[in-house]
Structures are given as C-alpha cells and as structure tokens.
C-alpha cells in the first residue's frame, strides 16, 4: 500500500501530538482511579479484619463450653449407657447451659454413644439416631466439628468427642440458632450501604448478606459475587485470612474457627465492596484532562497548516514526473528559485538526459552482439528483447513477462519449463544472479540448447528495478558434451553401463528405495578364456555382445545392467514383481545363454555357460559395495559347485548346498 507524503506527514504529526496527550490522559485516569480503589480497598480489608474478630470470640465460646461439658464424668457415664444413675446430675448440667439469659441462641444439647444413637438431650429425649451421624463416624479423639447451616430450620451445631483416657466413648453436640451470628452482623452494610460483611458455610450459603439472615448459595442475586464466594471456598478452605481482589468486588476473606487447631469449621467471612462504586476520577483530574485535550486540538490545527506548506512543491513535481514516466521524455521539471526543491529538480533533469543516452547505447550494443538480450522492467511490467532474439524465436513481447508462459518458458517442454520457473523464482527471491541451460523450440521447429544468464538490478534500498539477461545459442557445444558424457558412462563393446556408472546408479537406487528392495545378479561367463584362446578375440567380442543382448532382453524395464570388464556382468533388479521371482529371471538368462552363439567362421554353435550370484538389499547389504560383495560371493559358490547355475547369497553357503537350483 502506497501512502502519499501529505497523508504520511499528517499521520506522523497526529501521532506525535496524540500519543503523548493520550498517554497523559490514560495515565492520569488510571492512576487516580487506582489510588482511589486502593484506599477504599484498604478500608474494606481493615473493617473485615476488625469485625471478624468478634465472630472468632463467639465461636471460641461455643467450642470452649462444649469441650468443657465433654469433660464431666456424668456426660461420660451417659455416653456409655449409665445415664440412669446420673440422670439428675446431667439434667442439672443441661439446665445450667440452656439458661436463656446466659445463651439465648443455644437450642439443644445431645449426648450420643459411639454409634451415633442419642442417649439423652436437653429435653429428656433418647433413642433416636443422630441426624448427622455420618459426621460422628469420622470424628476422632479430642476433635471438634462445626457443621454447615441447616437450611430447613436455620440452625447449626458444634460436635466434639467424649473420651476417657484411652479412646472415644461417645459424642456430645450443641445445636445453635444462626441468630448467634446474624445478630452480630451489620445488616445496614458499610460505606453508605455499598459494602457487605457476611459469613458463609462450606456450601456457600450466606449469613447476613444484604441484611438477609440466610441466603442459599443459589439465591445470591449477584452472579459475580456468587462465583467469587464459591471459587474462594474451593481454593482457600482451611487457609489463613488473606486479601482478595476480583474484577467486580474488592475486599478480604478469611476462615473463622476460634483459632483452635483441633476445630474443623470451614466457615468463611467476607468483607466486599463493589469496584464500580469506587472507580471514580477526582474532579481536578477531569479538569486537567480537558486542558490537555484543548491544547492537543490547537496543535493539530497548526500541524495541518504546516503539512500543506511542505507538501505543495513535491505534489507539483509528482505531476511532471508522471508525464515523463508515461513516455513524454521531452518533459522536464521546472526549476525556480534556489531552495532544496529547485536543486532536486535540476539534478533530476540531468539524470533524465543521461538515461536517454544510456538507452540508445544499450540498443546499439544489442544490435552488434551475437547474443540475444532481454530486459524486464519490474516497475512498469514491460519486457524488451533484442532483434536477433525475435528473428530466432516466435515470441510476442506485448503483455509478456518472464514467468507467464509468453516468454521462453512458452517454447519449452513442460518439465523444462518447470525447471526454468524454479530457477527464476530463486532469482526473484534472492535478488541475485542465475545461470541455466534449457532446450527451446525455434521458429523453424527445431529444438536447441540455450544458455540463459540473468541478473537483478536493485535500487539503493535493495528493491528490484529490472532483470537484465543474455541468451546464448550453445546447441553445438551442448550436444558434443552430452555425447562425451554418454561415452564416459557406457562400456563401448557391450553398450551397458561401465563399472563406475553402474556403481553410482546402484547406490542411487538403494538410497532412493530405502524402504524397498533392490536385487543384484553378478554374472561370470564360464570358460571364457578357453573361447578366446580357441576361436580368437573377435569371437570372444561377439560372445560379449550376445551376453549383453540377452541381459537387456531378459531385464527389460525391470532394472539396468553393466559390464565390469572381461567376462563379468551385473544386473540391478528394481521392479518388485521381478524381485519376487528373481530365481525365474536367473533361470531365463541361463536358458538363453545355453542356446549359444553361432560362429559362422568356424561353422559351430558355441553354448554360453555362466555362473550367477544373487544378492538382495536390504537383507544382504545397504550399500553398493556390500551388495556387490555378497553377489560375488554367491557367484563363487556356484563356481565351486559345478558352475552353470545360480545361487542366492547366504552367509552359511558352505553348508547349505540345497539352495543351489538346477536348470
């Protein structure tokens, strides 16, 4: 995306003005709001800590009185079933503890045996199963539990064990009204009624929330507060008091258990205050923000006047340059005055004159050279080619690019064009040079080899301006090179790969088919020296050609073959189906050898005998050397065991003679 000078300067000046102003405004607002929030939060926390101390005192009294009551011998006797003997004494104890003036919120006292059966309560009842007997089963010696709120009758109880010197012999429980706590809670809240101090049990049921004695956790009107309570209880149960801050509420929470390590209450107090009520900005800060905004608007107006004054001359220059770029090469920039813009205009006019001269020289050189020149203007998307290029190739440069199939890539076969495009992509990506050799169809319809050299021309910012290149006809040199290369790769007499080429191709095939199999058959003609000595080397050469032809015929497209010199040949089998029947291939070769060669000069048919060794990768080796060595060893096994046969390599060849297969 291109951005003009005027919009760019406008944006820069706006950024320079607005960013500092914005930083001042945001920092002021956030800092003042944060300080206000912090002060109010500290007050909420302090109030919560102070009032929660009263809850601990109440709970201390409940726990201490129950533990003291559990020490009476009459209570122990009642727990173990001897309550008839001490009934009057226990009744007196209950009456003293149930005295309404002493503790009006105590509703009942219950003594139980170890099985949770009630032995006696404050009203003389006995024999019932304790309503919270599940808690009794898990209560140990000298342990005390404070229950959750019973929402059916708005009560809770304190439960402790009754023990002798050795073990737990029963349990005693005090049942209280929740008014023990709600009467102490500030039902009006604090901080003008915005704050709340309340208690929750393990299940999140609240006491004193918004002035309501008991609120079930599912009935808490504020969803954020309900989630805060549940999350806090889950993550902070049995923890020390600590500060909390949420997105919606600020304040503190803590456990209430009378600070007794043997008491398991799991009750929590909460002191909360809505954050929205304290996220306020002081009036002096608002006034300061208005002043900053006003000054910013004044600076913005001045900035637009400055931008207009600076961008007017360049705008006039752009109009002139656009006409020149469209082809009006006689157009020049106007030079007036002695300011910086006049100096730039004068320098540009001189540079334009040099470009015109350079272009004429470029065309003259291209006409005098045998090489074919091309130039791609990246900015204008135009292609120039020399006249000698157009004389040799059928290309319409109008609308052509280096890669759209209308340049030399349109004169190539598909695979050749893909290779050319890959090379050109690298050139465009690296902004460097390229050199490639390709086959191109001429106007006459013949295919020739050409050399293409290209180079990127960059501006001072390393942005691509042009690609210039030269195309050279190298057909004669390339054909000669290919002939020499082919001769260097093949055995002259047999027409098969020579040793070096075969070994290279074999290793390449093993590497390429790393997860598949490759087979090798090593062939040694038996008694070849006898044929040479008896019938002459000319006949021996004909035998070599016959063997090579048979190998080519039997192998077909299933692989490739080579001659290692003398009477040694090697076949590489790559086709899976042929590999699975490699013994059949070896047998077929031996059968064709046995038909022999007709030596007309001596009026005799010479049967060809050979020993074949077979090895397969990866079972017998993963490199060309090890695979050839295995096949060679298998071939020598045949030599030692009667010749004219084939054998598949086995490390224990000396003892596995049954693997030899007769024709």
C-alpha positions in Angstrom: 0.0 0.0 0.0 1.4 3.4 -1.1 1.0 6.4 1.2 1.4 9.9 -0.1 3.7 12.5 1.5 0.8 14.7 2.7 -1.1 11.8 4.4 2.1 10.5 5.8 3.2 13.8 7.4 -0.4 14.3 8.7 -0.3 10.9 10.3 3.1 11.5 11.8 2.2 14.8 13.3 -1.0 13.5 14.6 0.9 10.6 16.2 3.4 13.0 17.7 0.7 15.1 19.2 -2.0 12.5 20.1 0.2 9.8 21.6 1.7 12.0 24.4 -1.7 13.5 25.0 -3.2 10.1 25.2 -0.5 8.8 27.5 -1.1 11.7 29.8 -4.9 11.2 29.8 -4.8 7.4 30.2 -2.1 7.6 32.9 -3.9 10.3 34.8 -7.2 8.5 34.7 -5.8 5.1 35.6 -3.5 6.4 38.3 -6.2 8.4 40.0 -8.7 5.6 39.7 -6.2 3.1 41.0 -5.3 5.2 44.0 -9.0 5.7 44.9 -9.6 2.0 44.6 -6.6 1.1 46.7 -7.6 3.4 49.5 -11.2 2.2 49.6 -10.0 -1.4 49.4 -7.7 -1.0 52.4 -10.6 0.4 54.4 -12.8 -2.6 53.4 -10.0 -5.0 54.5 -9.4 -3.3 57.8 -13.1 -3.4 58.6 -13.4 -7.0 57.7 -10.4 -8.0 59.9 -11.8 -6.0 62.9 -15.4 -7.3 62.7 -14.3 -10.9 62.1 -12.5 -10.9 65.5 -16.0 -10.8 67.1 -17.0 -13.9 65.2 -14.0 -15.8 66.5 -14.9 -14.8 70.0 -18.4 -16.2 69.6 -17.1 -19.4 68.1 -14.5 -19.6 70.8 -17.2 -19.6 73.5 -19.2 -22.2 71.7 -16.3 -24.6 71.3 -14.8 -23.9 74.7 -18.1 -24.5 76.5 -18.8 -27.8 74.6 -15.3 -29.1 75.2 -15.7 -28.3 78.9 -19.0 -30.0 79.1 -17.5 -33.1 77.5 -15.1 -33.5 80.4 -17.9 -34.0 83.0 -18.0 -37.6 84.4 -21.8 -37.5 84.2 -21.5 -36.9 80.4 -19.1 -39.8 80.0 -21.5 -42.1 82.0 -24.4 -41.0 79.9 -22.5 -41.7 76.7 -21.6 -45.3 77.7 -25.2 -46.1 78.8 -25.1 -45.4 82.5 -27.3 -42.4 82.3 -30.0 -43.6 84.7 -27.5 -43.4 87.6 -26.6 -39.8 86.7 -29.8 -38.6 85.1 -30.4 -35.9 87.7 -26.9 -34.6 87.5 -26.9 -34.4 83.7 -30.3 -32.7 83.7 -28.9 -30.1 86.0 -25.9 -29.5 83.7 -28.2 -29.2 80.7 -30.4 -26.7 82.6 -27.4 -24.5 83.5 -26.2 -24.4 79.9 -29.6 -23.9 78.5 -30.3 -20.9 80.7 -31.9 -18.5 78.3 -30.4 -15.3 79.8 -26.9 -16.9 79.6 -27.1 -18.1 76.0 -30.4 -17.5 74.3 -29.2 -19.0 70.9 -28.5 -22.4 72.3 -31.4 -24.7 71.2 -30.4 -28.2 72.4 -27.6 -30.4 73.9 -27.3 -34.0 72.7 -25.2 -36.8 74.1 -24.6 -39.9 71.9 -22.8 -43.2 72.1 -20.1 -44.2 69.6 -22.6 -45.5 67.1 -24.4 -42.1 66.9 -27.5 -43.1 68.9 -28.8 -40.3 71.1 -28.6 -41.2 74.8 -30.0 -38.0 76.2 -30.8 -34.4 75.1 -31.8 -31.2 76.9 -35.5 -32.2 76.6 -35.1 -35.6 78.1 -35.4 -37.5 74.7 -33.3 -40.5 73.9 -33.1 -43.4 71.5 -33.2 -41.6 68.2 -30.4 -41.7 65.6 -28.4 -38.5 65.5 -29.5 -36.6 62.4 -25.8 -36.0 61.4 -24.5 -39.5 62.3 -22.2 -39.5 59.2 -20.1 -36.8 60.8 -19.9 -38.8 64.0 -18.3 -41.8 62.3 -15.3 -39.8 61.1 -14.7 -37.8 64.3 -11.6 -38.7 66.2 -10.4 -38.3 69.8 -10.4 -34.7 71.0 -11.7 -33.4 67.6 -14.4 -30.8 67.2 -16.6 -30.0 64.2 -18.7 -27.0 63.3 -21.4 -28.0 60.9 -22.8 -26.3 57.9 -26.1 -24.3 58.1 -29.2 -26.4 58.3 -31.4 -24.6 55.8 -34.6 -26.3 57.0 -34.6 -24.7 60.4 -31.7 -22.1 60.2 -29.5 -23.9 62.8 -26.0 -25.2 63.0 -24.3 -27.4 65.6 -20.9 -27.9 67.3 -19.9 -31.5 67.8 -17.0 -33.0 69.8 -15.9 -36.4 71.1 -16.3 -37.7 74.6 -13.2 -39.7 75.6 -11.8 -41.5 78.6 -8.0 -41.9 79.0 -7.7 -44.4 76.1 -10.4 -43.9 73.5 -13.5 -42.2 72.2 -16.6 -43.4 74.2 -19.2 -41.1 72.8 -20.1 -37.7 71.4 -21.8 -34.5 72.6 -23.4 -31.8 70.4 -24.8 -28.3 70.9 -27.3 -27.0 68.4 -27.5 -23.2 67.9 -29.7 -20.8 66.0 -27.9 -18.9 63.3 -29.0 -15.8 65.1 -25.9 -16.3 67.2 -24.0 -14.7 64.2 -26.7 -12.8 62.3 -27.4 -10.7 65.4 -23.8 -9.5 65.3 -23.6 -8.8 61.6 -24.1 -5.2 60.3 -27.4 -5.5 58.5 -27.0 -2.0 57.1 -23.7 -2.7 55.4 -20.9 -0.1 55.5 -19.6 2.8 53.3 -23.1 4.1 52.8 -24.6 0.7 52.4 -22.4 -0.3 49.4 -20.2 -2.7 51.3 -21.2 -6.1 52.9 -19.8 -8.2 55.8 -21.2 -11.7 55.9 -20.4 -15.3 56.7 -20.7 -18.4 54.5 -20.5 -22.1 55.4 -18.7 -24.8 53.3 -21.5 -24.8 50.7 -21.5 -21.1 50.1 -24.8 -20.4 52.0 -24.5 -16.9 53.3 -25.4 -15.3 56.7 -26.2 -11.6 56.8 -25.7 -10.9 53.1 -27.6 -7.7 52.2 -29.4 -7.9 55.6 -30.9 -11.3 54.9 -30.4 -13.8 57.8 -29.8 -16.8 55.5 -29.3 -16.8 51.7 -28.8 -20.1 49.9 -25.8 -20.1 47.5 -28.1 -20.4 44.5 -30.2 -17.4 45.7 -27.3 -14.9 45.8 -28.6 -12.3 43.4 -25.2 -11.1 42.1 -23.7 -13.8 39.8 -20.1 -12.4 40.1 -20.4 -12.4 43.9 -21.8 -16.0 43.9 -18.9 -17.2 41.7 -16.4 -15.3 43.9 -17.7 -17.0 47.0 -17.7 -20.5 45.5 -14.2 -20.1 44.0 -12.8 -18.7 47.2 -14.2 -21.5 49.3 -12.8 -24.1 46.9 -9.3 -22.6 46.7 -8.8 -21.2 50.3 -10.6 -23.7 52.6 -8.6 -24.0 55.9 -6.2 -21.3 54.9 -5.2 -18.2 56.8 -7.0 -14.9 56.2 -5.8 -13.1 53.1 -6.7 -10.2 50.8 -8.6 -10.8 47.6 -9.3 -8.5 44.6 -11.6 -9.5 41.8 -12.8 -7.8 38.6 -16.2 -7.0 40.3 -15.6 -6.9 44.0 -12.7 -5.8 46.2 -12.2 -6.8 49.9 -10.9 -9.6 52.0 -11.9 -13.1 53.2 -10.8 -15.4 56.0 -11.8 -18.5 58.0 -13.5 -18.4 61.4 -12.7 -21.3 63.7 -11.8 -19.8 67.0 -8.1 -20.1 66.2 -8.2 -23.7 67.5 -6.2 -26.2 65.6 -8.4 -29.1 66.6 -11.6 -27.4 65.3 -12.7 -28.1 61.8 -15.2 -25.4 60.8 -14.6 -24.4 57.1 -16.7 -21.2 57.7 -15.5 -18.0 56.0 -16.1 -14.3 56.5 -16.3 -11.9 53.5 -15.9 -8.2 53.5 -16.7 -6.9 50.0 -17.2 -3.7 48.2 -18.3 -3.3 44.5 -15.4 -2.0 42.4 -17.8 0.1 40.2 -18.7 2.2 43.3 -15.0 3.2 43.9 -13.7 3.5 40.3 -14.2 7.3 40.3 -12.0 10.0 38.9 -11.4 13.1 41.1 -12.6 16.5 39.7 -9.1 18.1 39.5 -8.0 15.2 37.2 -11.0 15.7 34.9 -10.2 19.5 34.6 -6.6 18.6 33.7 -7.7 16.2 31.1 -9.9 18.8 29.4 -7.0 21.3 29.3 -4.8 18.6 27.6 -7.4 17.8 25.0 -7.9 21.5 24.2 -4.1 22.1 23.7 -4.0 18.9 21.5 -6.7 20.3 19.2 -4.7 23.6 18.8 -1.5 21.7 17.9 -3.4 19.5 15.4 -4.8 22.6 13.6 -1.3 24.1 13.4 0.1 20.8 12.1 -2.3 20.6 9.2 -1.2 24.1 8.1 2.4 23.1 8.2 1.8 19.9 6.2 0.1 21.8 3.4 3.0 24.2 3.1 5.6 21.4 3.0 3.8 19.1 0.5 2.7 21.6 -2.2 6.0 21.7 -4.1 6.5 17.9 -4.2 3.0 17.5 -5.4 3.8 19.6 -8.5 6.9 17.6 -9.1 5.0 14.3 -9.0 2.6 15.5 -11.7 5.6 16.3 -14.0 7.3 13.0 -13.3 4.2 11.1 -14.0 4.0 12.6 -17.5 7.7 11.6 -18.0 7.0 8.1 -16.8 4.1 7.8 -19.3 6.6 8.3 -22.2 6.8 12.1 -22.6 10.6 12.1 -22.5 10.8 15.7 -23.5 9.1 16.8 -20.3 11.3 18.3 -17.6 10.8 19.6 -14.1 10.5 23.3 -13.6 13.5 24.9 -11.8 12.6 28.1 -9.9 14.4 29.8 -7.1 17.4 28.4 -5.2 15.7 26.2 -2.5 16.1 22.5 -2.0 13.2 21.6 -4.3 14.9 23.5 -7.2 18.2 21.7 -6.6 16.3 18.3 -6.7 14.5 19.3 -10.0 17.8 20.3 -11.7 19.5 17.1 -10.7 16.6 15.0 -11.9 16.6 16.7 -15.3 20.3 15.9 -15.7 19.8 12.3 -14.7 17.0 12.0 -17.2 19.3 13.2 -20.0 21.8 10.5 -19.0 19.1 7.8 -19.1 18.2 8.8 -22.7 21.8 8.5 -23.8 22.3 5.2 -21.9 19.2 3.7 -23.6 20.4 4.5 -27.1 23.8 2.9 -26.3 22.1 -0.2 -24.9 20.2 -0.8 -28.1 23.2 -0.2 -30.3 25.2 -2.8 -28.3 22.4 -5.4 -28.6 22.4 -5.0 -32.4 26.1 -5.6 -32.7 26.2 -8.7 -30.4 25.5 -12.3 -31.4 24.0 -12.9 -28.0 20.3 -12.3 -27.6 19.5 -9.7 -24.9 16.4 -9.2 -22.8 15.3 -6.8 -20.1 12.4 -7.0 -17.7 11.2 -3.7 -16.1 9.8 -4.8 -12.8 8.1 -1.4 -12.1 6.5 -0.9 -15.5 5.9 -4.7 -16.1 7.3 -4.4 -19.6 9.7 -6.7 -21.5 12.4 -5.7 -24.0 14.2 -8.3 -26.3 16.8 -7.7 -28.9 16.0 -8.0 -32.6 18.1 -11.2 -33.1 16.0 -12.9 -30.4 12.8 -12.2 -32.4 14.5 -13.5 -35.6 15.1 -16.9 -34.0 12.1 -17.4 -31.7 8.3 -16.9 -32.1 7.6 -14.6 -29.1 5.1 -11.7 -28.8 6.6 -9.4 -26.1 3.4 -7.4 -25.7 1.9 -8.5 -22.3 4.7 -11.0 -21.8 6.5 -11.4 -18.5 9.4 -13.7 -17.6 7.0 -16.2 -15.9 3.6 -16.0 -17.5 4.3 -18.6 -20.3 4.7 -16.0 -23.1 8.5 -15.7 -23.0 11.0 -18.6 -23.5 9.0 -20.7 -20.9 6.3 -21.0 -23.6 8.8 -22.5 -26.0 9.8 -25.4 -23.7 8.5 -28.8 -22.8 6.6 -28.9 -19.5 9.4 -30.4 -17.4 11.9 -28.0 -18.9 9.6 -25.0 -18.2 9.2 -26.1 -14.6 12.9 -26.1 -14.1 13.2 -22.7 -15.7 10.5 -21.3 -13.4 12.2 -22.8 -10.3 15.5 -21.1 -11.3 13.7 -17.8 -11.9 11.8 -18.0 -8.6 15.2 -18.3 -6.8 16.4 -15.3 -8.7 13.4 -13.1 -7.7 13.6 -14.3 -4.1 17.3 -13.8 -3.6 17.7 -10.7 -5.9 21.0 -12.2 -7.2 22.0 -13.9 -10.5 21.1 -17.0 -12.3 22.6 -19.3 -15.0 20.7 -22.2 -16.6 20.8 -24.3 -19.7 17.4 -25.2 -21.4 16.0 -26.7 -24.5 13.9 -24.3 -26.6 11.9 -24.7 -29.8 12.9 -22.2 -32.6 10.7 -20.7 -35.3 11.9 -23.4 -37.6 10.6 -26.1 -35.2 13.9 -27.4 -34.2 14.9 -27.9 -30.5 18.2 -26.2 -29.5 20.1 -25.8 -26.3 20.5 -22.2 -25.0 22.3 -20.7 -22.0 20.3 -18.1 -20.0 22.1 -15.7 -17.8 20.2 -13.1 -15.8 21.0 -10.5 -13.1 18.9 -8.4 -10.8 19.3 -4.6 -10.9 18.4 -3.1 -7.5 17.9 0.4 -6.3 19.7 1.9 -3.3 17.0 0.4 -1.0 17.7 -3.1 -2.4 14.3 -3.1 -4.1 14.1 -4.8 -7.5 14.1 -2.5 -10.5 15.0 -4.7 -13.5 16.2 -8.0 -14.6 18.7 -8.0 -17.4 19.9 -11.1 -19.2 21.5 -12.7 -22.2 20.5 -15.8 -24.1 23.3 -17.7 -26.0 22.9 -20.5 -28.5 25.1 -23.4 -27.1 23.5 -26.2 -29.1 26.7 -27.5 -30.8 28.7 -27.4 -27.6 26.0 -29.0 -25.5 25.4 -31.9 -27.9 29.1 -32.6 -28.0 29.3 -32.5 -24.3 26.3 -34.9 -24.0 28.0 -37.3 -26.4 31.2 -37.3 -24.5 29.3 -37.8 -21.2 27.4 -40.7 -22.7 30.6 -42.4 -23.9 32.2 -41.9 -20.5 29.2 -43.7 -18.9 28.9 -46.8 -21.1 31.0 -49.8 -22.0 31.9 -49.4 -25.7 31.7 -53.1 -26.6 28.5 -54.2 -24.7 26.6 -51.0 -24.7 25.9 -51.5 -21.0 26.9 -49.2 -18.1 30.6 -49.3 -17.2 31.7 -50.1 -13.7 31.7 -46.6 -12.3 28.4 -45.7 -13.8 26.7 -48.9 -12.6 28.1 -48.5 -9.0 26.9 -44.9 -8.9 23.4 -45.8 -10.2 23.1 -48.8 -7.9 23.9 -46.7 -4.8 21.4 -44.0 -6.0 18.7 -46.7 -6.4 19.5 -48.2 -2.9 19.3 -44.7 -1.4 16.1 -43.8 -3.3 14.3 -47.0 -2.3 15.4 -47.1 1.3 12.2 -48.8 2.4 12.0 -51.2 -0.6 14.2 -53.9 -2.0 16.9 -53.9 -4.8 18.3 -57.0 -6.3 21.8 -57.6 -7.9 22.8 -60.6 -10.1 26.5 -61.0 -10.7 27.3 -62.9 -13.9 30.6 -64.5 -14.8 30.9 -66.3 -18.1 32.3 -69.8 -17.5 35.5 -70.8 -19.5 35.5 -67.5 -21.4 39.4 -67.7 -21.7 39.0 -71.0 -23.5 36.7 -69.4 -26.1 39.2 -66.5 -26.6 42.2 -68.9 -26.9 40.4 -71.3 -29.2 38.3 -69.1 -31.5 40.1 -65.8 -31.2 39.2 -62.4 -29.6 36.8 -61.4 -32.4 34.6 -64.4 -31.5 35.1 -63.5 -27.8 33.8 -60.0 -28.5 30.8 -61.4 -30.3 30.1 -63.6 -27.2 30.3 -60.4 -25.0 27.8 -58.7 -27.3 25.5 -61.8 -27.3 25.6 -61.9 -23.4 24.8 -58.2 -23.2 21.9 -58.5 -25.6 20.4 -61.4 -23.7 20.7 -59.5 -20.4 19.0 -56.5 -22.0 16.2 -58.7 -23.4 15.5 -60.5 -20.1 15.8 -57.5 -17.8 13.7 -55.1 -19.9 12.3 -52.2 -17.9 12.7 -54.1 -14.6 16.2 -52.6 -14.0 19.5 -51.8 -15.6 22.8 -53.6 -16.2 26.5 -53.1 -16.6 29.8 -54.7 -17.6 32.7 -54.7 -15.2 35.2 -55.7 -17.8 36.3 -59.1 -19.3 33.5 -61.6 -18.9 31.9 -60.1 -15.7 28.4 -58.6 -16.0 26.0 -57.2 -13.3 22.2 -56.8 -13.4 20.3 -54.5 -11.0 16.6 -55.5 -10.5 14.3 -52.8 -9.2 10.8 -54.0 -10.2 9.1 -55.6 -7.2 7.3 -58.3 -9.2 10.6 -59.4 -10.8 12.4 -59.3 -7.5 9.8 -61.7 -6.1 10.7 -64.1 -8.9 14.4 -63.3 -9.2 15.2 -67.1 -9.5 13.0 -67.2 -12.6 14.9 -64.3 -14.1 18.2 -66.0 -13.4 16.9 -69.3 -14.9 15.7 -67.5 -18.0 19.1 -65.8 -18.6 20.9 -69.2 -18.3 18.4 -70.8 -20.7 19.1 -68.1 -23.4 22.8 -68.4 -22.8 22.5 -72.2 -23.4 21.1 -71.6 -26.9 24.6 -70.3 -27.7 26.2 -68.2 -30.4 26.6 -69.3 -34.0 30.2 -68.7 -35.1 29.8 -68.9 -38.9 33.6 -68.5 -39.4 34.1 -71.9 -37.6 30.7 -73.4 -38.6 30.0 -74.1 -34.9 27.4 -73.1 -32.3 29.1 -72.2 -29.0 27.0 -72.7 -26.0 27.5 -70.0 -23.3 27.8 -71.1 -19.8 27.7 -68.8 -16.8 27.7 -68.7 -13.0 25.2 -66.3 -11.4 25.3 -64.9 -7.8 22.2 -63.2 -6.4 22.1 -60.7 -3.5 19.2 -58.5 -2.4 19.1 -55.2 -0.4 18.5 -54.6 2.4 18.8 -58.3 3.6 22.3 -58.7 2.2 23.6 -55.1 2.4 22.6 -51.5 2.4 25.4 -50.1 0.2 26.6 -50.9 -3.4 29.9 -52.3 -2.2 28.4 -54.8 0.4 25.6 -55.8 -2.0 28.1 -56.5 -4.9 30.4 -58.4 -2.5 27.5 -60.6 -1.4 26.5 -61.3 -5.0 30.1 -62.0 -6.0 30.5 -64.5 -3.1 27.3 -66.2 -4.2 28.7 -66.5 -7.7 31.9 -68.1 -6.5 29.8 -70.6 -4.6 28.3 -71.6 -7.9 31.9 -71.8 -9.4 32.9 -74.2 -6.6 29.9 -76.4 -7.0 29.7 -77.2 -10.7 29.3 -73.9 -12.5 26.4 -73.1 -15.0 23.9 -72.3 -12.3 22.7 -69.5 -10.0 22.7 -69.2 -6.2 21.1 -66.7 -3.8 23.6 -65.4 -1.2 23.6 -66.9 2.2 26.2 -66.3 4.9 26.3 -70.1 5.6 26.8 -71.1 1.9 29.4 -73.7 2.8 26.8 -75.9 4.5 23.5 -75.0 2.7 24.1 -76.8 -0.6 20.4 -77.5 -1.1 19.8 -73.8 -2.0 21.6 -74.5 -5.3 18.9 -74.7 -8.0 19.4 -76.7 -11.2 18.1 -75.7 -14.6 
